[in-house]
Amino acid sequence: MGIMGTALLVISVLSGLILIVAVLFQTSQTEGFSALGGAETMQYKKGTWDDFLEQITKYAAVIWLTSAVLISIWYYKFH
């Protein structure tokens, strides 16, 4: 597969794992469904940790998707 293909696979796996961890650590936002059942609604306030995780999620998703597309192009061209 070569150095380039291996590098793309490593980047894809690492960014995918970072994406999974960042999504798992984010605070849940379920206030929309609780309002339908008559439950009290609490205002969701973002903290610095949630902002950081949101940024990490965005960047990891873009890197993962880009690497997946590049891997598919690489595979199609050189396989």
N, C-alpha and C positions, 0 to 999 in steps of 0.2 A: 504494500500500500504506500510505502514511502514515508518520509518525514512529514511532509505536508498533511497527508491524510491522517497520520497518527496525531499530529498536533491538533487538527480539527476535531478528532474524536475526543481527545483529552479536554479541550475547551468546551465541547458540547456536554460531556459528562459532568464536569465541574460546575458549569453554569446551571445545568439542570438540578443538581443537588442543592446549590445555593438557592435556586428558585423554590424548591420544595420546602426547605427549611424556613425561608423568609415568609412563605405563605402560612406555614404551620404556626409561626410565632405571632402572627398578626392578631389584633383584637377583633372579636366577632362583632358584626353590625347587624343585629336581628331585630332592631326596633320597628321595622316596617311591618313585620308579621305580628308582633305583639299588639300593635294598635288595632288590628282587625278583631282580636279576641277580647278587647276591652281592658287589657292590662295597662298599667301606667307606662307612659313613655318617658324615657330618660334621654336627655340630650347627649349625643355622642360627642365627646371632646377629644380631639387628637392631642397626644403628647409628643414629646420629641422622639421617643422610641418608635411610636407608630409612624411618624413621618420618615424616620430613617429606614424602617422596614418597607415602607411604600416605595421609596426611592430604589432600594436594593432590588425589590421585586420587579420594578420597571426595567432597570438596567439588565438584570439577569435574564428576563424574558426576551429582550431585544437581542442579547448576545446568543442565547440558546437558539432562537428562531433563525438568526442569521447563520450560525454555524450549521444548523440542520440543513438549510438551503444549500450552503456551500459544500457540505458533505454529499448531498444528492447530486449536485453538479459534478463534483470531483469523481464520484462513483460512475456516473454516466459517461464521463469523458475518458476515463482511464481504465475502465473495466472491460 
